[in-house]
Amino acid sequence: MAVEDIVVPQAGESVTEGSIGSWLKAVGDAVAVDETIVEVETDKVAVEVPSPVAGVLVEILAEEGETVEVGAVIARVDTSAEASASAKASSTSDDSAKDSAKDSSAPAPSAPAPSASAPAPASAPTPASPGSNDLMPMSPAVRRIVEDYNLDPASISGTGKDGRLTKGDVLTAIDKGTARARSAAAAPAVAPAADTGPREQRVKMTRLRKRIAERLKDAQNTAAMLTTYNEVDMSAVMEARARYKDLFATKHGIKLGFMSFFTKACCLALKDVPAVNAQIDGEEIVYHNYANIGVAVSAPTGLVVPVLKDAHAMSFADTELAIASYGKKARDGKLAIDDMQGGTFTISNGGIFGSLMSSPILNPPQSGILGMHKIQERPVAIDGKVEIRPMMYLALSYDHRIIDGREAVTFLVRVKEAIEDPTRLLLDM
């Protein structure tokens, strides 16, 4: 028997341990080269651990939720069992085919036609189609996403073994908008009213969620945090986007969104007000002559902030492509530690969830974070007349220890001016 150890991979210089999130394979399952067998949650990201060899998973050495150190052996794969496993599957298939042939030779004139909902014979597994996954077994990781998003698994096509749903299938369906929410009719039967089950449920916090909580609370306890607000008329940006979105998509292969406008506007404002792009290091203030913009992204495991490195030198297309790439990696759980390090300023867009106004919390050791919000038509006074305009509230939370109120207000005004007159973004004004 040739056994290969599966170890916890290195996830960054500052990461020394993690906890087992969920096993995607069970003892006895066949695994392919580079196929993910387990998820390990660290303080910053959830890391998918692939098998370096093909074979059969013969031993699991760490249970879900258990803390493990980087480099620790957590499972073993028998590479010599691959041939026997394949032969067993082939034999099972042949036996099933013979049984099927024997059954088909016997006369059965009165037998009804097979039901459309009946499962396919074991000898002829077919790819799943929408409607066939509602009773299909799912791994803990897949089931967690399905339940978190309240999805009907029958609306998602499975590409895994025997048509099972994979994590990628579910995330792709969410991304494309083809996954349907679970309806009352599709929901599993509920228990009788007399037995409603427990009124509470306790779930252990993931390492990532605990780390997020620690960092946010640390920011409140450490920084002299203050928030200033303004509002911006989105008419000019919306008009520019409507005029050029088709041409932009044709040329660059990506949609023109609002984030690239705000990223460029923030880069200009940071250049004019460098204190917002600085940070405290001991008794010194470090001023950055570059802009690494963190973009807050909501992922199934929590809020993550990948960083656009040297965003000040990126084009609109570069910015949109990078944001789309990070968004997909976040949903797939494939963000690396390096993707989230080195940020000097953060943009958080709560408007995509419908937030009208909020006070964002700093992302230490950064000293500033811009909160974008929902675009809403409101009556505003324009040249002495009341007009209906698409307006957005902006919020800048900042560390008052190094950023004065005048600098904070000036920064927001610069962003407002650039968004209301996008020509400034092209002329670097």
N, C-alpha and C positions, 0 to 999 in steps of 0.2 A: 504494500500500500504506500503510495507516494503522497505525502500530506504537505500542503502549503499553508503557512500561517497567514492570517489576515490581521493586520495591526492598525491601530489608530493613526491616521496620517498627520503630518505637521500642517497646522492651519494658520501659521503666522508666528513670528518671533515671540510675541507676548502671550501666546496661548500655550499652556502646559497641560491642560486637561479638558475633558468634556464629559458629557453624559450620553448614554445610549438613548436615542430618540425612539426609533421603531425599527424592528427587523422586517425587511421586505422578503426575506427567504426563511424557510424553516428547515430544520435538520431533515436530510433526505432529499431536498430539492436539488435539481440540477441547476448549475450556474454557468453562464458563458463568460468569456474574457471581457473585462470592463463592464460587466453587468452589476448594477448597484445592489448590494445585499443588505445594507444597514445605513441608517442616518445617525450621525453623531452631532449633538448640539453643543456648541461652544458658547463663550460669553458674547460672541459677535455674530457668528453665522452658524447655519446648519450645514454640515459637511456630509456629502454622500460618499460612502466608502465602496468603491468597486472591487470586484474580485480580479486579481492579477492573472488568474489562470482559469481554465475551464475544468469542470469536474462536478463533484457532488458535495454539498455542505454536510459535513459529518459531525461537527461539534460547534456549539455556541457557548462561549465562556463568560459572557456578560449579559445580564438581563436588562430589559428596558428600564430606564431611570437610574441605572447604576453609573457611578462616577468612574471614569477610566483615564489614565494618563496617556499622553502622546507616546506612541511606540509600543503600547501594551498590546498583547495578543488577545483578540476578542472572538476569533472564530478560526476554524480550520476547514480546508477544502481538500478532498481526496481526488487528485488528478487521474489516478488509475481507474476510478469508478465510472469515468465518462463512457467508456465503451460498453461496460456491462449495463449501465443505465439505459443507453440507446438500444442495446439488444433487447432488454426487457420491454421497452416501449414498443419495439418492432414486433416482438412476440405477442404482446398483448393486442396489438393492432391486427395481426394475422388471425389470432384466435377469434377476435370479435368479428372479423370479416367472414370466417368460416361459419360461425354461429348465425350470422346474418343471412348467409347463403342458404344454410340448412332451413332456417325459418321461412325463407321466401319460396322454397321448393314445396312446402306443405300447402295443400289447398285450404283456403280460408275465405270462401265466397261471402260469408256473412260478416266478416270482420270490418269494422268501420275504418274509414281513412284516418291516418294519424292526425292528431290535433295540431294546429299551427303553432300552439304554444308549447308542444312537447319538446324536450331537449333533443339535440342531435345525437346520433349514436356515437359511442366512445371511439369507434374506429374511423370516424370521419368528422373531426372537429372543424368547424367553419368559423371564419372571422365573425366577431360579434357585430351586430348592427343595432341601431337605436331600438329599444324595446326588449333586448335580450339580456340586459345587464342588471335588471332589478333584483334577480335572485343570485347573481354571480358572486362568489366569494371575493372580498377585497382585502388588500393588505391594510394594516393599521394606518399607514401614512395616507393612502388613498381614501379610506373611510373618513379620516379626520377632515380632509379637504371637502369631501362631499357633504359632510354634516355641517361644517363651518359655513359653507355657502348655501346650505339647504337645497342641494341639487337633486334632481331626479336622475339616478344613474342610467335609467332606461333611455335617456336622451343623448347618451354619449357612446360613441363607437369605441370598442376596446381593441387594442393591438397586441395585448400580451398573450401568454400561453393559453390556449383554448379559448381565446377571445376575452380574457380577463382585462379589466380596466387597469391601466398603469397611471402613475402620477402624472406623466407627460400627457396622456390622453385627456385627463380631467383639466389640467392647466391650459392645454391648447383649446379645449372647448370653451373654457371661461374666457380666454383671450379673444377668440373668434366670435363669442356671443351666441354659440350654438347650444350651450348647455341650458336646459330649462330648469326653472325653480320647481321644487317638489310641490305639487298641488295637493289639495286636501284629498282628492280621489286617489292620488298616487302614494300618499303617505301610508306607512304601515298601520295596520289596525291598532287602535288604542285599547287599553284595558278598560274594563267597565268603570263607570263613575265611582263605584264604591271602593275601587282599588286604584288610586291615582299615583301610587308609587311614592318615593321619597320626595319631600318638599325642598330638600337641599342636596347639592352635590359638591364634593370637595375634589379639586383637581390640582395636582402638584404643579407649581410654576416651572416652566422650562428655564434652562440656564439663560437663554437669550432674553426672555421676559424679565427675569430677575436682574440681569445686567442693565436692561433699559430702565427699569425702575430705579436702580442705584444711581445711574448717570444723571437721570432727570432730577432726582432729589438732591444729588450732589451739586448740580448747577444752581438749584434754588438756595442751597445752604452756603455756597461759596461766593457766587457773583452778586453784585448789587444790581439786580435785574430790574429793568424798567421797560415799559412798552409805550411807544408813541404811534399815533394813527394818522392816516390820510385817506383820501379816496381818489380814484383815477377814472377818467372817462375813457372807456374802451372803444369808442366809435372808430377812431383812426386805425387802430390795430385790427379790429374786426373787418373793416373795409379793405385794408391791405391783404389780409388773409383770404378774404372771399375772392379778391381779384386775382391773386397769384397762386392759390392753393393747388389748382389743377396743373399748372405749368411747373410748379415746384415739385409736385409728386412725380410728374413725368420725368423730370430731369434728375432728381435725386433719389427716387424710389422710396420716399418717406413723406408722411403728411406734415404740413406746416402747422405747428401748434402754437399755443401762447407761451409755453415755457421758454422757447428760444428767445422771444422778445424780452421777457423778464430777465433772463440770464444775461443777455447783452446789456440791458439797462442797468442791472446791478454791477456789472463789470465797469461801466462808465462811472457810476456813482462811487464805487470803491476807489477808483482812481482819483476822484475829486475829494473824497473824504477817507483818507488812508487809515484813520483810527478805527473805523468800523471793520477793517480787514486785518486788524492787529490782534495780539493776544498777550496776556501777562505770563511771564516765565520767571518765577521767583520775585526778585525786586527789579526786573527789567521788563520793558515793553518791546515785543518783537513786531516790527512792521514788515509785512510781506509785499514785495514788489511784483507779485503775481496774484492771480485769482483762481483758487481751486474751489469751485462751487459745489457744495453738497446738495443733492436733490433728494428730499425725503420721499421714500416709496413705501407703500403699504404692501407687505407680503403676508402669506398665510401664517408665518411664524412670528410676525410682529413688525414694527416700524424699523426700517433700515435706511441708511443714508449713503448711497454710493456717491463718489466724487468725480466731477468733471475736471480732470487735470488741465491746468492752463486754459481755463475757459475763455479768458480774455483774448486768446489767439485763435479760437474756434469760430468757424463760420456758422450761419444759421443751420445749414444742412448737417454739419459735423455735430452740432449740439443736439438736434433732433434725433439723429442716428444713435448717438451715444446714450441719450435718455431712453430711447426705445430698447436698446440692447440691455441696459441695466434693469429696466422694468421686467423684461422677459427672464433675465437671470434671477431676479429677486423672486418672481413667481415660481420658477423652477427650482429654487433653493440652491443655485449654483454661484452665488456671489462669493468672491474670494476676499480674504482679509485686505489685500492690497487695494481692492476696489473701493474700500470704505475708509482708507487712511489718507491723511494729508490735507484735509479740507480746511479752508480759511474762512468760509462764510457758507450759510445754508439757506435754501429756499424751500418752504413747505407750502404745498397747495391743498388746503383744506376745502377749497371750493368744489373739487371734484366729488366730494361727499355731501355737498349742499351747505357747508358752513358759511354763514353770512359774516361773522366776525369772531375772532379769537385772539388770545395772547400767547404766541408760541414760546416754548421754553428753549433756552440756549442749548447748543450742542457743544459741550466743553471739549477742548479749551478755547473754542471760538468765542468771539465777543459780540457777534451779531447774527440774527436770523430774521429773514423776511417771511411774513405770512401772507399768502394770497388767499382770496376768498371767492365766493360765488358771484358771478356777474348777474346783476339784477337791474331791470329797468326801473328808474326812479325819476321823479320830476326834479329838475335842477334849473337854476337861474342862469341863462345865457344871454349876455348883452341886454339885460333888463327884461327878458322874456322867459317864461317858463316852458321848458322843453323836456321831453322824455328821452333820457339817454341811458345806455347800458353802463352802469357804474359798478365799480369793485372797491371794497374797502381793503386797504393795505395796513399791515401792522409790522412795525420793526421793534423786536425785543433786543435789548442791548445791555452790555455790562457798563453800568454808570461809573465804575472805577476808572475806566480809561476813555470812555466816550461821553462827552458832554451833551446836554440837551440840544444845544445849537447844532452840533455835528449830526446828531440823530435826525433832527428835523430837516437839515440840509440834504442828507442822504435820501430821505423819502421824497423830498421835492425834486431831486435830480431824477429819481426813478419815475415819478409822475410825469415830469416834462418829457422824458424820452418815450414813454408809452403813449402819451397824448400827441406827440409829434415824432413818429418813428424815423423821420428823415435824420434826426439827431444821431440815431444809431449808425447810420451810414457815414455821416460826416464827423463822427467821434466828438460830438458836442454834448 
